[in-house]
Amino acid sequence: MKKTPGILLSLSMAVVLLLQGCGSVKSAEEDFVPKYDKDTEFSLTVAGSYGNFESLEAEFERFYEYYPNANLQYVTMDDYNNVISSALLNSEPPDIFTTNSWMIGDEAYNDLFDSCEVLSDPSLDIDYSCIKESLIRTDDSDRVLMLPIFTTSYGMLVNMDIFEKEGLKVPADYGELLTVCGKLKSAGYDSPMMGVDRFSGSGLYNCFAYPMFANDVIKNSDRIDALNALEPSSGELMRPALERLDEFVNSDCIDLEKCREEITDEYDSVIMRFFEGDVPMMFATGDVVSGTAKRESRSDAFVAHPFQYRFYAAPAGDDGGYFINSISICFSVNQHSRNIDMANEFMRFLISRKELGNMAGLKRLIAPLDDFSSDGIYSGLAEIPEERSFSDKETGLLDPAVRQFRAAIYEVGNGNMTVDEAVAAYGKIPEE
């Protein structure tokens, strides 16, 4: 069956990807029971900011097994965050669209949420019990207007072949990290750990210290309001993480000058430098890890000498690393959709352990489930005990407080502030 695209959104779009529902596909497994007739004809558009979305395209193909007369397409919109609200009310609106948890509470997105279908409405029969409860976001009326599709975390890529060659185990706590780095240094690795020196969530300081700070915040929940209000005295809560970071950057674990010279951005350069094969541990986020599969073939060094690698939490604490689960993107349904029933039907299909696991495995991000994606690259996260595993929602931190901590670790990590100075300056630390 040949499928043809309908009229697309009347907004500037960078990419339009249309999937064909025809062709030979494996028969669908019988765990999803369609609500509607198999021969129902309909079209759905999913809008987002990703330049490409192969994992979603794969789900389109699986959905065609149940509804072969469907026509699904994904569109990428220019300036997505600023135009999506108006696009939902357009004459050719998207039926499903990506959202972010940080949009909740931002008045700029009030119109967007007014257009959202209430996914927690029992009549829709969307069972999201497979999703970690801590990752479900609700509005002030306790309604679920978005559901997480991918999540990410902070940590490090580990070259497993190097550890096998040197007869070492991946360090599980800070003491082991110092010992392992000392042995790697003696074995000729100039900088056992590397990462990008940037003021960003993917920066090496944030990957190392933020999960530890978040854990301290959760344990001191009575001080969250003061942190979010940027009260200077609450900066004291940063001290343990800042002291550990200061100790770390002055250890033999990392050569910051080497990092600055050889890693020029927080995404492509991080991956390609890691693929050179001589870096035992590289700080990264799950969003960076998602780009590794495509870049393996682009690295001459990796093609010539491929190696096994995995993602681990950075072992910053005396008791081990901390796994902080952050949402990458959510999906919402436009209640103004001209095919609202089928838009809800696709969401009902997608929100399952199997389909979310499939998507995360293809994208190399972490599924919002409890098995850390079907991709073995994240299998090391399963070793972190529950008391050191949490979501960003559980911290209660708002963006201004997160950015102040990020500013503090950047200044301390680069030697521009002492720990005492950064603690005292909380709320007023210059941000990049």
ZIBEL-V646363 format. One record per residue. SS is DSSP state (H for helix, E for strand, C for the rest). PHI is phi in radians with two decimals (NA if undefined). PSI is psi in degrees with one decimal (NA if undefined). Layout:
<<SS	PHI	PSI> <SS	PHI	PSI>>
This chain:
<<C	NA	127.8> <C	-1.55	133.8> <C	-1.96	141.4> <C	-2.16	140.1> <C	-1.26	147.3> <C	-1.50	-168.6> <C	-1.21	129.6> <C	-1.51	170.5> <C	-0.94	139.0> <C	-1.51	52.3> <C	-2.29	159.2> <C	-1.16	127.8> <E	-2.21	140.1> <E	-1.47	-35.5> <E	-2.48	140.8> <E	-2.26	121.4> <E	-2.02	119.2> <E	-1.97	125.3> <C	-1.67	139.9> <C	-1.55	137.0> <C	-1.55	-0.7> <C	-1.61	-177.1> <C	1.72	166.2> <C	-1.38	128.1> <C	-2.36	156.3> <C	-1.20	147.1> <C	-1.10	142.9> <C	-1.26	147.1> <C	-1.36	151.3> <C	-1.56	38.7> <C	-1.67	-15.3> <C	-1.90	126.1> <C	-1.91	111.2> <C	-1.08	145.7> <C	-1.47	-27.3> <C	-2.00	169.8> <C	-1.07	138.8> <C	-1.01	-30.3> <C	-1.56	6.9> <C	-1.01	131.2> <C	-1.79	130.0> <E	-2.86	162.5> <E	-2.18	142.4> <E	-2.35	141.3> <E	-2.07	129.6> <E	-1.89	126.8> <E	-1.92	143.1> <E	-2.83	-173.3> <C	-1.90	-11.0> <C	-1.08	138.4> <C	-1.20	-30.3> <C	-2.55	158.1> <C	-2.61	62.3> <H	-1.07	-34.4> <H	-1.18	-33.6> <H	-1.24	-37.7> <H	-1.05	-38.3> <H	-1.11	-35.4> <H	-1.22	-34.4> <H	-0.99	-46.6> <H	-1.08	-40.3> <H	-1.18	-36.6> <H	-1.15	-32.5> <H	-1.11	-22.3> <C	-1.13	-29.3> <C	-1.61	-34.6> <C	-2.26	79.1> <C	-1.14	-16.2> <C	-1.68	12.1> <E	-1.40	158.6> <E	-2.36	101.6> <E	-1.95	140.5> <E	-2.50	150.2> <E	-1.96	134.5> <E	-2.17	142.8> <E	-1.82	126.2> <E	-1.83	139.0> <C	-1.14	142.5> <C	0.90	48.7> <H	-0.89	-52.5> <H	-1.07	-27.4> <H	-1.58	-17.8> <H	-1.96	-12.8> <H	-1.11	-37.3> <H	-1.05	-45.4> <H	-1.27	-30.9> <H	-1.10	-30.9> <C	-1.18	-20.5> <C	-1.83	4.7> <C	-1.19	165.4> <C	-1.20	-20.9> <C	-2.19	67.4> <C	-1.36	154.9> <C	-1.22	152.4> <C	-1.54	-34.9> <E	-2.32	147.3> <E	-2.64	155.0> <E	-1.43	143.6> <E	-2.35	168.4> <C	-2.25	145.4> <H	-1.10	-28.1> <H	-1.21	-13.1> <H	-1.22	-26.2> <C	-1.13	129.4> <C	1.59	-10.6> <C	-1.59	117.0> <H	-1.03	-24.0> <H	-1.12	-18.1> <H	-1.95	18.3> <H	-1.05	-44.0> <H	-1.13	-36.5> <H	-1.07	-48.2> <H	-1.25	-25.6> <H	-1.14	-23.2> <C	-1.61	-3.6> <E	-1.43	139.1> <C	-1.20	144.8> <C	-1.49	100.7> <C	-1.27	-15.5> <C	-1.50	-0.2> <C	-1.11	117.4> <H	-0.98	-28.1> <H	-1.16	-19.5> <H	-1.37	-20.4> <C	1.05	36.1> <C	-1.63	107.8> <C	-1.61	103.1> <C	-1.86	25.9> <C	-1.18	-17.2> <C	-1.30	-17.0> <C	-1.47	139.1> <C	-0.93	130.0> <H	-1.03	-34.6> <H	-1.20	-12.4> <H	-1.73	-3.0> <C	-1.42	125.3> <C	-1.84	136.6> <C	-2.21	161.2> <C	-1.57	-172.5> <C	-1.10	-21.2> <C	-1.67	13.1> <C	1.09	30.1> <C	-1.69	142.6> <C	-1.60	112.7> <C	-1.91	-7.0> <C	-2.58	150.3> <E	-2.26	134.8> <E	-1.20	138.4> <E	-1.89	-44.3> <E	-2.24	149.9> <E	-2.26	168.8> <E	-2.43	-179.0> <C	-2.77	178.6> <E	-1.97	138.3> <E	3.08	-136.6> <E	-2.65	143.6> <E	-1.44	136.4> <E	-2.11	127.6> <E	-1.38	100.2> <H	-1.18	-28.7> <H	-1.16	-37.6> <H	-1.11	-43.2> <H	-1.14	-36.5> <H	-1.19	-43.3> <H	-1.06	-41.1> <C	-1.55	1.0> <C	1.17	37.0> <C	-2.05	156.4> <C	-1.80	147.4> <C	-1.06	126.5> <C	-1.08	137.9> <C	-1.80	-16.6> <C	-2.55	176.6> <H	-1.16	-38.7> <H	-1.06	-43.8> <H	-1.13	-35.2> <H	-1.06	-46.4> <H	-1.09	-41.8> <H	-1.14	-46.9> <H	-1.11	-43.5> <H	-1.12	-36.3> <H	-1.07	-42.3> <H	-1.20	-39.1> <H	-1.16	-37.6> <H	-1.10	-43.9> <H	-1.15	-26.7> <C	-1.44	-1.8> <C	1.87	6.0> <C	-1.54	110.1> <C	-1.05	-38.4> <C	-2.36	91.9> <C	-0.94	-31.0> <E	-2.12	142.6> <E	-2.42	168.5> <C	3.08	175.1> <C	-1.58	133.2> <C	-1.55	79.8> <C	-2.34	153.3> <C	-1.44	85.1> <C	-2.81	165.9> <C	-1.11	-25.7> <C	-1.59	-2.5> <C	-1.11	153.4> <H	-1.09	-35.4> <H	-1.15	-41.5> <H	-1.19	-42.4> <H	-1.08	-32.7> <H	-1.43	-48.2> <H	-1.76	-27.8> <H	-1.09	-44.3> <H	-1.03	-36.0> <H	-1.15	-43.9> <H	-1.09	-44.9> <H	-1.04	-39.1> <H	-1.12	-41.2> <H	-1.14	-37.2> <H	-1.12	-43.8> <H	-1.05	-37.7> <H	-1.30	-14.9> <C	-2.17	54.4> <H	-1.07	-22.4> <H	-1.22	-9.4> <H	-1.90	4.4> <H	-1.13	-42.9> <H	-1.03	-41.0> <H	-1.17	-39.3> <H	-1.09	-45.7> <H	-1.18	-27.7> <C	-1.44	-0.4> <C	1.02	36.3> <C	-1.22	126.7> <H	-0.92	-39.7> <H	-1.12	-24.1> <H	-1.31	-10.9> <H	-1.09	-18.4> <H	-1.04	-25.7> <H	-1.19	-17.6> <H	-1.37	-18.1> <H	-0.94	-51.8> <H	-0.99	-43.6> <H	-1.20	-37.4> <H	-1.20	-39.7> <H	-1.15	-39.5> <H	-1.16	-41.3> <H	-1.08	-45.1> <H	-1.05	-41.2> <H	-1.13	-42.0> <H	-1.12	-49.0> <H	-1.20	-17.4> <C	-1.74	10.2> <C	-1.65	-177.5> <C	-1.50	7.8> <C	-1.29	-30.2> <E	-2.53	140.0> <C	-1.86	98.9> <H	-1.11	-36.1> <H	-1.13	-39.6> <H	-1.10	-40.9> <H	-1.07	-45.0> <H	-1.13	-35.2> <H	-1.34	-34.8> <H	-1.85	-11.9> <C	-2.16	111.2> <C	-1.79	-13.6> <C	-2.57	166.7> <C	-1.56	12.1> <C	-2.30	-86.2> <H	-1.03	-43.7> <H	-1.15	-36.6> <H	-1.06	-47.9> <H	-1.15	-49.1> <H	-1.16	-34.9> <H	-1.19	-39.6> <H	-1.08	-38.0> <C	-1.25	-8.1> <C	-1.09	-23.3> <C	1.61	2.3> <C	-1.99	12.9> <C	-1.91	111.2> <C	-1.09	-43.7> <E	-2.41	131.0> <E	-2.20	120.5> <E	-1.11	136.7> <E	-2.85	165.4> <E	-1.89	168.6> <H	-1.04	-32.5> <H	-1.11	-33.7> <H	-1.26	-42.8> <H	-1.00	-33.4> <C	-1.07	-19.4> <C	-1.66	1.5> <H	-1.25	-43.2> <H	-1.00	-44.6> <H	-1.19	-24.4> <H	-1.65	-7.1> <H	-1.00	-44.7> <C	-1.32	-14.2> <C	-1.54	-11.1> <C	-1.70	114.0> <H	-1.06	-37.4> <H	-1.16	-41.9> <H	-1.23	-38.5> <H	-1.08	-41.6> <H	-1.26	-36.0> <C	-2.44	75.0> <C	-1.15	152.6> <C	-2.53	160.6> <C	-1.45	141.2> <E	-2.53	153.6> <E	-2.46	167.3> <E	-1.89	131.7> <E	-2.29	156.3> <C	-1.22	143.5> <C	-1.22	128.4> <C	-1.39	70.3> <C	-1.45	-24.8> <E	-1.61	157.1> <C	-1.09	-28.2> <C	-1.70	-3.0> <E	2.33	-171.8> <C	-1.47	169.9> <C	-2.15	131.6> <E	-1.77	107.7> <E	-1.86	119.1> <E	-1.64	116.3> <E	-2.03	141.2> <E	-1.31	131.8> <E	-1.50	-58.0> <E	-2.53	155.6> <E	-2.10	164.3> <E	-1.98	141.4> <E	-2.26	158.1> <E	-1.91	135.0> <E	-1.41	114.6> <C	-1.18	-10.4> <C	-1.60	3.7> <C	-0.98	139.2> <C	-1.35	-10.0> <C	-2.22	49.8> <H	-1.03	-39.1> <H	-1.09	-41.1> <H	-1.37	-27.4> <H	-1.12	-43.6> <H	-1.15	-33.5> <H	-1.14	-41.5> <H	-1.13	-40.1> <H	-1.12	-38.7> <H	-1.09	-37.0> <H	-1.19	-44.5> <H	-1.26	-38.0> <C	-1.42	81.1> <C	-2.62	159.5> <H	-1.02	-42.3> <H	-1.16	-51.7> <H	-1.22	-40.5> <H	-1.13	-36.5> <H	-1.16	-40.6> <H	-1.05	-47.5> <H	-1.09	-46.0> <H	-1.13	-39.1> <H	-1.10	-40.7> <H	-1.24	-35.7> <H	-1.47	-14.8> <C	1.06	40.2> <C	-2.01	178.6> <E	-1.65	126.7> <C	-1.18	148.8> <C	-1.35	40.1> <C	-2.01	-165.4> <C	-1.87	10.1> <C	-1.99	10.3> <C	0.99	40.2> <C	1.34	156.2> <C	-1.35	-8.9> <C	-1.48	120.9> <H	-1.08	-11.2> <H	-1.06	-25.6> <H	-1.76	9.3> <H	-1.06	-26.4> <H	-1.12	-22.3> <H	-1.18	-23.9> <H	-1.16	-17.0> <H	-1.42	-10.7> <C	-1.43	126.0> <C	-1.17	159.6> <H	-1.01	-34.8> <H	-1.21	-14.4> <H	-2.02	24.3> <E	-2.25	125.2> <E	-2.77	169.4> <E	-1.79	162.5> <H	-1.10	-28.5> <H	-1.06	-36.1> <H	-1.19	-19.8> <H	-1.27	-32.0> <C	1.34	3.5> <C	-1.32	136.9> <C	-1.65	164.2> <H	-0.99	-41.8> <H	-1.02	-38.9> <H	-1.20	-39.8> <H	-1.08	-42.3> <H	-1.20	-33.0> <H	-1.17	-39.1> <H	-1.14	-41.0> <H	-1.09	-39.0> <H	-1.14	-40.1> <H	-1.12	-46.0> <H	-1.21	-30.7> <H	-1.19	-42.8> <H	-1.22	-43.2> <H	-1.19	-43.5> <H	-1.06	-34.7> <C	-1.61	4.6> <C	1.33	16.2> <C	-1.50	-18.9> <C	-2.45	147.7> <C	-1.43	167.7> <H	-1.05	-44.0> <H	-1.05	-43.0> <H	-1.13	-41.9> <H	-1.16	-41.4> <H	-1.08	-44.3> <H	-1.20	-26.6> <C	-1.61	3.5> <C	-0.90	132.2> <C	1.72	-18.2> <C	-2.29	12.7> <C	-1.28	126.9> <C	-1.01	136.7> <C	-1.87	142.4> <C	-1.16	NA>>
